[in-house]
Amino acid sequence: MFANSLIQNNIWTVRRAFKKNKAPIWRALERELSRPRKNRREVNIGTLADKTGDGQVVVIPGKILGSGEIGHKLTVCAVTISQSAAKKITACGGKLVSLSDLAEQYPDGKGVRVIG
């Protein structure tokens, strides 16, 4: 019940961002977050390291898992994140941000990648 309310809050956050800014990334994230939990994405740190570069901003509409290593800075937003993944991201100088903060910092969605 509690997790579902967090997802609903995230859905409303991206819906408001889409209505305000008309950026297609927020509509796509709304659709991804509305999917059933078993269909959400799970991404390992190693996959993030392979698919991203230094200083990129990434959204994962699912969970980040701690398998693998990362050696560059990222700004990451995810629905959930494992403790080991959070430690690895912050240890290399990256940041973890909430979806509402991301929508405020990047209202048009330019420079934000959806991975998973």
Residue, then its C-alpha position, 0 to 999 in steps of 0.5 A: m500500500f505504501a509503495n503504491s502511494l509513492i508510485q502514484n505521487n511520482i505519476w502525478t509529478v510527471r503528469r504535472a510536468f508534462k502538462k506544464n512543459k509539454a515535454p514528451i519525456w514526462r509523458a513517456l515516464e508517466r506511461e512507464l510508471s503506470r505499468p504493473r510492478k512486475n513489468r518495471r525495469e531493473v538495471n544493474i550498475g554495470t549496465l549504467a556504466d556501459k551505457t552512460g558517460d561522465g556527467q549524464v542525467v539518467v532516469i530509470p523507471g524501475k529499480i537500480l541493482g548493485s551488480g557491477e562497477i561504475g567509474h564516472k559521475l552520474t545524476v540518477c533518478a529511480v523509483t527504487i535503488s538498492q543500498s549497494a547501488a546507492k553507495k557505488i553511485t555516491a562513492c564515484g561522485g554521482k548524485l541521487v535525486s528525486l523525480s520532483d527535483l529532476a522535473e524542476q531542474y530539467p523542465d523541458g527534459k533536454g539532456v535527460r536519458v531514460i535507461g532500462 
